[in-house]
Amino acid sequence: MRLTVLGGCGAWPTARQACSGYLIEHDGFRLLIDPGYATFPRLLDHITPDGVDAVLVSHGHPDHCADLNPLLRARALSGIPASPLALHAPHGALDAVLALDKPSMLASSYTLRPFWPGERFGIGPFTADTWHLPHFVPNAGLRLSAGGGASLAYTGDTGPSPDISRLADHADVFLSEATYLRTVPDPDDAPYLLTAHGAGMYATRAGAGRLLLTHLWPGTDENAALEAAKEAYNGPAAVALSGLVWDAAAL
């Protein structure tokens, strides 16, 4: 299993960092997770639009799915032969982004495969286990496993939950939302967002092999986020920056 980070900025992209977006590859199958704002150009640094085999979305906020629109446009309108793209997402999560164009324009470019968080299903060579994690909208925590035993856990966007430790239990890599450093400044948001320090605590509880911090608030000092995480986690850790690659085969 190979992970390539396309972006990991929360809320909106910056000049150097796209929003959430991750390309996962195994046995030649390419799965795109959370094509958020500005991830489509980063995707094109690695593959052509017809090279994506399936898309998996954690929730419907645009910083996690907005760039599905240019991906589908490229597949439907550019003359590139491409079969309908399987879109796996919680029920209703993609309604807004799919409504950006008239239905007939993109209808042949995708097949919608909705799921309820908590379900297990297959995507190509991957088994996807999902958890309902707390956020402002329905959000699915995702755990992907593939042949050879490699596993990747991803929170999507979430607040504190005991299910995070179950999601990340001994995962080879734990990709965790870390919007803030040590505290969520608005108490009303605290049930729905995590901190870098909190991500480190969950990584330790889960016995995760590696921690990647993502969804940092724009402008957050990356070294400060790592420092906060490492106060609670002593394993290898990094910030999910565009271009970062994790390869299970290299371990």
Backbone hydrogen bonds, N-H to C=O, Kabsch-Sander energy under -0.5 kcal/mol:
donor,donor_aa,acceptor,acceptor_aa,energy
2,R,25,E,-2.3
3,L,246,W,-3.5
4,T,23,L,-2.5
5,V,244,L,-3.0
6,L,21,G,-2.9
7,G,21,G,-1.6
8,G,18,A,-1.3
9,C,18,A,-2.3
10,G,216,L,-2.9
12,W,10,G,-2.6
14,T,17,Q,-2.6
19,C,37,Y,-2.5
20,S,9,C,-0.7
20,S,63,D,-0.7
21,G,7,G,-1.5
22,Y,33,I,-2.2
23,L,4,T,-2.7
24,I,22,Y,-0.6
24,I,31,L,-3.3
25,E,2,R,-2.5
26,H,29,F,-1.8
29,F,26,H,-2.4
31,L,24,I,-3.3
31,L,29,F,-0.6
32,L,54,A,-2.6
33,I,22,Y,-3.3
33,I,31,L,-0.6
34,D,56,L,-2.1
36,G,20,S,-2.8
36,G,34,D,-2.0
39,T,36,G,-2.0
42,R,38,A,-0.7
43,L,39,T,-2.6
44,L,40,F,-1.9
45,D,42,R,-1.0
46,H,43,L,-2.0
47,I,43,L,-2.4
51,G,48,T,-2.3
52,V,49,P,-1.2
53,D,30,R,-2.4
54,A,30,R,-1.2
55,V,86,A,-2.6
56,L,32,L,-2.7
57,V,88,H,-2.7
64,H,61,H,-2.1
65,C,61,H,-0.6
65,C,62,P,-0.6
66,A,62,P,-2.4
67,D,35,P,-1.8
68,L,65,C,-1.9
69,N,66,A,-1.5
71,L,67,D,-1.3
72,L,68,L,-2.6
73,R,69,N,-2.5
74,A,70,P,-2.5
75,R,71,L,-1.8
76,A,72,L,-2.4
77,L,73,R,-3.0
78,S,74,A,-1.2
80,I,74,A,-0.5
85,L,109,S,-2.6
86,A,53,D,-0.7
87,L,111,T,-2.8
88,H,55,V,-3.0
88,H,86,A,-0.6
89,A,87,L,-0.6
89,A,113,R,-0.7
91,H,115,F,-1.4
93,A,90,P,-2.5
95,D,92,G,-1.2
98,L,94,L,-2.4
99,A,95,D,-1.0
100,L,97,V,-1.1
101,D,98,L,-0.6
105,M,102,K,-1.8
106,L,102,K,-0.8
107,A,103,P,-1.5
109,S,106,L,-2.3
110,Y,107,A,-0.8
111,T,85,L,-2.6
113,R,87,L,-3.4
115,F,89,A,-1.7
119,E,116,W,-2.1
121,F,128,A,-2.1
123,I,126,F,-2.5
126,F,123,I,-2.6
127,T,145,S,-2.4
128,A,121,F,-3.3
128,A,126,F,-0.5
129,D,127,T,-0.6
129,D,143,R,-2.6
130,T,119,E,-1.1
131,W,141,G,-2.0
133,L,131,W,-0.9
133,L,139,N,-2.0
139,N,133,L,-0.6
140,A,58,S,-2.1
141,G,131,W,-2.8
141,G,139,N,-0.6
142,L,154,Y,-3.3
143,R,129,D,-2.3
144,L,152,L,-3.0
145,S,127,T,-1.9
146,A,150,A,-1.7
149,G,146,A,-1.6
150,A,147,G,-0.5
152,L,144,L,-2.5
153,A,173,V,-2.5
154,Y,142,L,-3.4
155,T,175,L,-1.9
159,G,134,P,-1.9
164,I,161,S,-1.4
165,S,162,P,-0.5
166,R,162,P,-0.9
167,L,163,D,-2.8
168,A,164,I,-2.2
169,D,166,R,-0.9
170,H,206,A,-3.0
171,A,168,A,-2.3
172,D,151,S,-0.8
173,V,151,S,-1.2
174,F,210,R,-3.0
175,L,153,A,-3.4
175,L,173,V,-0.6
176,S,174,F,-0.8
176,S,212,L,-2.6
178,A,214,T,-2.4
179,T,194,L,-0.6
180,Y,194,L,-1.4
189,D,186,D,-1.8
190,A,186,D,-1.0
192,Y,189,D,-2.4
193,L,189,D,-0.7
196,A,180,Y,-2.5
197,H,181,L,-2.5
199,A,195,T,-2.4
200,G,196,A,-2.0
201,M,197,H,-2.0
202,Y,198,G,-2.4
203,A,199,A,-2.3
204,T,200,G,-2.0
205,R,201,M,-2.5
206,A,202,Y,-2.3
207,G,203,A,-0.9
207,G,204,T,-0.6
208,A,203,A,-2.1
209,G,171,A,-3.1
211,L,236,P,-2.4
212,L,174,F,-2.8
213,L,238,A,-2.7
214,T,176,S,-2.7
215,H,8,G,-1.3
216,L,8,G,-1.2
217,W,179,T,-2.0
220,T,217,W,-2.3
222,E,220,T,-0.5
225,A,221,D,-1.9
226,L,222,E,-2.3
227,E,223,N,-2.4
228,A,224,A,-2.1
229,A,225,A,-2.2
230,K,226,L,-2.6
231,E,227,E,-0.8
231,E,228,A,-0.5
232,A,229,A,-1.8
233,Y,229,A,-0.9
238,A,211,L,-1.8
240,A,213,L,-3.3
241,L,239,V,-1.7
243,G,5,V,-3.3
244,L,241,L,-2.4
246,W,3,L,-2.6
248,A,1,M,-2.9
250,A,247,D,-1.4
251,L,248,A,-1.5
